[in-house]
Amino acid sequence: MKIVFMGTPQFSVPILQALHQQFPVSLVVTQPDKQVGRKKIIEHTPVKDAALNLGIPVFQPINMKQQYQEILDVHPDLIITAAYGQMIPNEVLNYPPLGCINIHGSLLPKLRGGAPIQRAIMQGMKETGITIMYMAEKMDSGDIITQKAIPILSEDTSGTLFDKLSIIGTELLLEILPSIIQNTNLRTPQDPSLVTYAYNLKREEEHINWNRSTQEIINHLRAFTPNSYMYTVLDGVRIKIIACEIHDCNHYKEKHAHQANGTIIKIFDDAIGVKANNGVIRIKELQLAGKQRQDAKTFMQGAGRKLIQVNKQFE
């Protein structure tokens, strides 16, 4: 049996490695290499590096809709995708006799799209999970084969949740794959009335909106951690926020209720207190452009001493 695996980020790597041990993969398809930094160093995708280490041939189409013949030339019996990152044309979807299946990081039909893990955190959801499904022409709309839910903990970031769901996806795939090969698995159509979407994160969403509630700000930061971080602006200076927490004290909430959201209301020993829509956010760790990340106390002893002052307002 010939299997083609399609994936790109670190999330997909454990899935590929475990799959190849039990069901050898004939071809790996991943996104093109990128040029990174000022020196334009060529960077492979994590899946490409994993495939090369396993000795699996790699195909990197720039545009899958036009460049897919190399996949068909393998004559795959089954195609498995996990966070690949491009739309797959019908010519590929309809080719394998056992179909194309996808390992998706949500409990479909909730959170169809490219950022289900980040959006689940951002929306304050209490659980998420993995869905293994048949692929269809419409994004993430195919029949569900199996699912498994896990809780989203208050300390989870997109990084920790990616790692957890990668493990769950690996286990679930190996568990269900024999029945897919034997064509004895279940197929459950998705309920269209329950569909929600998880579109890719946008750069402008990294800018903190201090008019949000304290919990919404925390959730946004968790969703962007650790691949990117949120930022705020003071006196034209962009400040990246690495870690923050909700300040549980009604005294500050009531005392500074008249002030604009984003106002610095207090410099604590270990944090910078900023007014949000319904309370106070304590900034614990931050970073200036071109500088190392610092805890708030160290920052206020150096570059932040003149910049951060009570009653100044973040934009």
Disulfide bonds with the S-S distance in Angstrom:
none
